[in-house]
Amino acid sequence: MRLVDKIKVDDELQQAKRIREKVSIDSIIEVCASFYSKSREELVKSGKGRPERRIAIYLSKVLSGQMGKEIGNYFGIKGPGVSEVIKGIEKRLDTESKFRKEIEYLRDKLITA
């Protein structure tokens, strides 16, 4: 294996390890609130039509390792509501490259913090 390949593999392993270490939901809310210039309360408050809130819910599910019910407790929704948000975000990720880059930026910011 070439040195360049080994370094790349080592970097990917370290990133995977950071993901396994889990990110707290509080950290996810804090980073999303800062990125979208919203308060914590605005992100966790129930209500439809706020994409930044849906993104915070999605990242909480992907990065925290918590169950839907636990994430729902933070955001004032039930477990099935969390699942619905996840499905909606995943659908957008498949079709909208600008949206995908935004999510990747936030994810990278959270796992490298």
One Martini backbone bead per residue (centre of mass of N, CA, C, O) as a GRO file, in nm:
protein
  113
    1MET     BB    1   0.097   0.037   0.023
    2ARG     BB    2   0.069   0.351  -0.008
    3LEU     BB    3   0.108   0.627   0.178
    4VAL     BB    4  -0.136   0.785   0.073
    5ASP     BB    5  -0.342   0.557   0.123
    6LYS     BB    6  -0.290   0.526   0.427
    7ILE     BB    7  -0.373   0.810   0.510
    8LYS     BB    8  -0.662   0.794   0.405
    9VAL     BB    9  -0.751   0.555   0.577
   10ASP     BB   10  -0.686   0.683   0.852
   11ASP     BB   11  -0.882   0.923   0.823
   12GLU     BB   12  -1.141   0.751   0.790
   13LEU     BB   13  -1.117   0.604   1.063
   14GLN     BB   14  -1.127   0.855   1.242
   15GLN     BB   15  -1.402   0.953   1.148
   16ALA     BB   16  -1.559   0.700   1.228
   17LYS     BB   17  -1.488   0.716   1.528
   18ARG     BB   18  -1.625   0.987   1.584
   19ILE     BB   19  -1.908   0.894   1.517
   20ARG     BB   20  -1.918   0.666   1.736
   21GLU     BB   21  -1.894   0.880   1.977
   22LYS     BB   22  -2.091   1.084   1.941
   23VAL     BB   23  -2.337   1.339   1.934
   24SER     BB   24  -2.489   1.575   2.084
   25ILE     BB   25  -2.786   1.730   2.071
   26ASP     BB   26  -2.693   2.000   2.183
   27SER     BB   27  -2.469   2.044   1.971
   28ILE     BB   28  -2.650   2.037   1.723
   29ILE     BB   29  -2.829   2.274   1.799
   30GLU     BB   30  -2.605   2.484   1.826
   31VAL     BB   31  -2.495   2.469   1.534
   32CYS     BB   32  -2.762   2.523   1.386
   33ALA     BB   33  -2.830   2.792   1.518
   34SER     BB   34  -2.580   2.937   1.417
   35PHE     BB   35  -2.602   2.886   1.108
   36TYR     BB   36  -2.923   3.004   1.108
   37SER     BB   37  -2.974   3.233   1.312
   38LYS     BB   38  -3.084   3.086   1.577
   39SER     BB   39  -3.245   2.977   1.835
   40ARG     BB   40  -3.296   2.718   2.028
   41GLU     BB   41  -3.602   2.758   2.057
   42GLU     BB   42  -3.665   2.766   1.751
   43LEU     BB   43  -3.570   2.466   1.697
   44VAL     BB   44  -3.754   2.312   1.927
   45LYS     BB   45  -4.004   2.428   1.838
   46SER     BB   46  -4.298   2.372   1.741
   47GLY     BB   47  -4.337   2.328   1.387
   48LYS     BB   48  -4.390   2.404   1.064
   49GLY     BB   49  -4.171   2.503   0.798
   50ARG     BB   50  -3.867   2.435   0.926
   51PRO     BB   51  -3.576   2.332   0.798
   52GLU     BB   52  -3.372   2.364   1.037
   53ARG     BB   53  -3.522   2.169   1.224
   54ARG     BB   54  -3.511   1.919   1.044
   55ILE     BB   55  -3.203   1.907   1.035
   56ALA     BB   56  -3.157   1.870   1.339
   57ILE     BB   57  -3.309   1.605   1.354
   58TYR     BB   58  -3.144   1.447   1.152
   59LEU     BB   59  -2.864   1.483   1.288
   60SER     BB   60  -2.948   1.352   1.552
   61LYS     BB   61  -2.996   1.071   1.435
   62VAL     BB   62  -2.716   1.027   1.289
   63LEU     BB   63  -2.508   1.130   1.542
   64SER     BB   64  -2.621   1.030   1.839
   65GLY     BB   65  -2.777   0.735   1.872
   66GLN     BB   66  -3.062   0.793   1.911
   67MET     BB   67  -3.380   0.764   1.952
   68GLY     BB   68  -3.669   0.890   1.834
   69LYS     BB   69  -3.797   0.949   2.109
   70GLU     BB   70  -3.560   1.117   2.227
   71ILE     BB   71  -3.559   1.329   2.006
   72GLY     BB   72  -3.856   1.414   2.034
   73ASN     BB   73  -3.825   1.538   2.319
   74TYR     BB   74  -3.660   1.786   2.222
   75PHE     BB   75  -3.892   1.865   1.978
   76GLY     BB   76  -4.199   1.782   2.043
   77ILE     BB   77  -4.213   1.479   1.935
   78LYS     BB   78  -4.264   1.185   1.793
   79GLY     BB   79  -4.113   0.916   1.665
   80PRO     BB   80  -4.266   0.921   1.385
   81GLY     BB   81  -4.184   1.215   1.326
   82VAL     BB   82  -3.887   1.159   1.293
   83SER     BB   83  -3.913   0.961   1.056
   84GLU     BB   84  -4.041   1.166   0.862
   85VAL     BB   85  -3.804   1.359   0.852
   86ILE     BB   86  -3.591   1.164   0.747
   87LYS     BB   87  -3.729   1.096   0.480
   88GLY     BB   88  -3.739   1.386   0.368
   89ILE     BB   89  -3.435   1.441   0.371
   90GLU     BB   90  -3.342   1.198   0.199
   91LYS     BB   91  -3.491   1.286  -0.054
   92ARG     BB   92  -3.338   1.556  -0.088
   93LEU     BB   93  -3.049   1.437  -0.103
   94ASP     BB   94  -3.105   1.287  -0.383
   95THR     BB   95  -3.189   1.583  -0.547
   96GLU     BB   96  -3.008   1.808  -0.373
   97SER     BB   97  -2.697   1.936  -0.379
   98LYS     BB   98  -2.705   2.187  -0.198
   99PHE     BB   99  -2.830   2.044   0.045
  100ARG     BB  100  -2.613   1.827   0.080
  101LYS     BB  101  -2.379   2.028   0.140
  102GLU     BB  102  -2.502   2.145   0.395
  103ILE     BB  103  -2.512   1.883   0.557
  104GLU     BB  104  -2.211   1.811   0.532
  105TYR     BB  105  -2.105   2.058   0.674
  106LEU     BB  106  -2.243   2.010   0.948
  107ARG     BB  107  -2.135   1.727   0.998
  108ASP     BB  108  -1.833   1.801   0.989
  109LYS     BB  109  -1.844   2.009   1.219
  110LEU     BB  110  -1.939   1.800   1.438
  111ILE     BB  111  -1.707   1.567   1.400
  112THR     BB  112  -1.455   1.792   1.439
  113ALA     BB  113  -1.510   1.918   1.737
   0.00000   0.00000   0.00000
